[in-house]
């Protein structure tokens, strides 16, 4: 792994950039807004930056007026080379109101490439906390390091992985792959320890969230977490949503966790969720605040083209479910019907986004093609007999047995015909992932193969760590996948009821069961650091020892490398 100091390399690159354009002539620490022109506010939720380009950066804060009756407030903002703001290079004013939940977003332009910078917002006699961010480099860098995150569930525990990453000065940018919030109410998913650790929902936000006010309050609650506030204040984010920013298992026309009879129109709920997301996240919507389009790309110098995809909302057909092909009275599974559905032209991206993605890959001259998206893309096939298990408590032992049988066969030991069928008759584990859209995945992989390029996929959603090879249906490798563990959401250890020892044993066995799987961690929370250099992609999984207390430490790491 290369040891690159973030501030050093960004400042070195900036020295070769264009001249700085100063919007307001200021000296020393003078504010661009005189005290009598700015409004008195409380900066309630820290600061954030995001969607960096080579010459621009989105800045964010929330400023609640001390005079609650004032409909519109005016703030100032400043960007400087130094944390003392003695060298202010860009500044201006911005307005906000209750119509935006008093959130503030400023798209600062005309910044030098590869610049490490500091920013703050200015009220009547208040300054916001100081944030640190950066623009993207253009060229001349050896490496870029991304902190990769997914799935933060507030009642499940403290966001210690965010906090740990905020203290790592070698991380250049943060990639958040969705499930930034969860829509569930009190007593729902992840709530078991909430009361004991002091992570309960407030009375005005303790039901499943469906309205604009509900979503806004949920974001406001999440942004009180000290670890999340610290990470936003120290790193610029590149983000994309997943399902829980709206409702569990969302697709383009609905969601598993949306009931129209009691929760109203799905499209109204989705519109409210997206509005709150754009208000609270430091993102530059590609097609405006009312648009569903969030897919976009970022050039990371001459090293990589980072392509951010939406596999959830804009084009996804409704997920298949094994139950839909099972006769309730007889329990017989309609395998022919299932195969026909799997081989149809069902889409996870939508035709427009798929074509855009193919064009991005074809036109890119970057050394690496990085896909930042929500879901596991690799083939994750389990023995079909295990998928049909109604008792989850038996699944771990069945998987361990399958691993033993496959290892025995690999060692030349004879198996019975029944044992052979057991391990060879496989089916996708998770139809919500790319496995449920196998034909479109194959179309994409064939396009990648024809271009002579290899892709690196960064994935979230599953709550567990994964390292997978990406292969066509004939077994040709077209890339690699690194999947991050969750920040706090329970993983497979909870789903299967595993203690730590059994989870470790199963994690060691699964690569024997699943052909393209190289590594997994099934029970620890954490994040990834992905280093991109010309020679290789180096990925490090980092795990914390607890999320049930603010007192934590790093409990372990795992590393993998891809050279293309």
Beta strands, then each sheet from edge to edge (+ up, - down):
strand 1: 41-50
strand 2: 57-65
strand 3: 72-80
strand 4: 88-97
strand 5: 103-108
strand 6: 116-122
strand 7: 131-134
strand 8: 143-149
strand 9: 173-176
strand 10: 236-239
strand 11: 250-251
strand 12: 254-255
strand 13: 296-300
strand 14: 304-308
strand 15: 368-372
strand 16: 381-383
strand 17: 426-428
strand 18: 455-459
strand 19: 465-471
strand 20: 477-483
strand 21: 517-521
strand 22: 526-533
strand 23: 537-544
strand 24: 554-562
sheet 1: 5+ 2- 1+ 10+ 9+ 8+ 22- 23+ 24-
sheet 2: 4+ 3- 6+ 7-
sheet 3: 11+ 12-
sheet 4: 13+ 14- 15- 18- 20- 19+ 21-
sheet 5: 16+ 17-
end
